[in-house]
Amino acid sequence: MPSPDIRLYRDIGQRIKSERCAAFAENVRPVVEEVRDQILAQGKRASYRAIAKRLNRLGIQAYRGGSWYAISVLRVLRGSASPGRTGGPEGG
């Protein structure tokens, strides 16, 4: 069983990750919404996958610098992004 100090540091680390992820999602949400609106303005269906594909094509990196996936877009738009829960191989 981990010592109380290790649990404390783990909890602090997880809180910092969550805060950073939430800040990233808040900052990138307007970009994701703009991409969605552009797709809709072209008369196309703006699925989460289509938005992710466009973000990747534009070179906009996901939370950990990797690619966007449909689940990443979903979580940013719904405001429920958290590290390690984005569905991609890099976890972000």
C-alpha positions in Angstrom: 0.0 0.0 0.0 1.5 3.4 -1.0 2.5 5.7 1.8 0.4 8.8 2.5 3.0 11.0 1.0 3.0 9.1 -2.3 -0.8 9.2 -2.4 -0.7 13.0 -1.8 1.7 13.6 -4.6 -0.2 11.3 -6.9 -3.4 13.2 -6.1 -1.7 16.6 -6.7 -0.3 15.4 -10.0 -3.7 14.2 -11.2 -5.3 17.4 -10.2 -2.6 19.4 -12.1 -3.2 17.2 -15.2 -6.9 17.7 -15.0 -6.5 21.5 -14.6 -4.1 21.7 -17.6 -6.4 19.6 -19.7 -9.4 21.7 -18.8 -7.5 24.8 -19.7 -6.5 23.4 -23.0 -10.0 22.4 -23.8 -11.3 25.8 -22.9 -8.7 27.5 -25.2 -9.2 25.2 -28.1 -13.0 25.0 -28.0 -13.5 28.1 -30.1 -11.2 26.7 -32.8 -13.0 23.4 -32.8 -16.4 25.2 -33.0 -15.0 27.4 -35.9 -13.9 24.3 -37.8 -17.4 22.7 -37.2 -19.1 25.9 -38.5 -16.9 25.9 -41.6 -17.8 22.3 -42.4 -21.5 23.1 -41.9 -21.2 26.3 -44.0 -20.0 24.0 -46.9 -23.2 22.1 -46.6 -21.4 19.0 -45.2 -22.2 16.9 -42.1 -20.0 18.1 -39.3 -19.5 14.7 -37.5 -16.9 14.5 -34.7 -14.8 12.4 -37.1 -15.0 15.1 -39.9 -14.0 17.8 -37.4 -11.1 15.7 -36.1 -9.9 15.1 -39.7 -10.0 18.8 -40.5 -8.2 19.7 -37.3 -5.4 17.2 -38.2 -5.2 18.5 -41.7 -4.9 22.1 -40.4 -2.0 20.9 -38.2 -3.8 21.8 -35.0 -2.4 19.5 -32.3 -4.5 17.7 -29.7 -3.8 18.0 -26.0 -0.6 16.0 -25.9 0.7 17.2 -29.3 -0.8 14.3 -31.2 -3.7 13.7 -33.6 -7.3 14.5 -33.0 -9.9 11.7 -32.8 -13.7 11.9 -32.8 -13.8 11.2 -29.1 -11.3 14.0 -28.5 -13.6 16.5 -30.4 -16.7 15.2 -28.5 -15.1 15.7 -25.1 -13.8 19.2 -26.0 -17.2 20.3 -27.3 -19.0 18.8 -24.3 -16.5 20.2 -21.8 -15.6 16.8 -20.4 -12.0 16.5 -21.6 -9.6 14.9 -19.2 -6.1 13.5 -19.7 -5.9 9.8 -20.7 -9.6 9.8 -21.8 -9.4 11.1 -25.3 -9.4 7.7 -27.1 -6.3 8.1 -29.2 -3.1 6.1 -29.0 -1.3 9.0 -27.3 -4.1 9.5 -24.9 -4.7 13.1 -25.9 
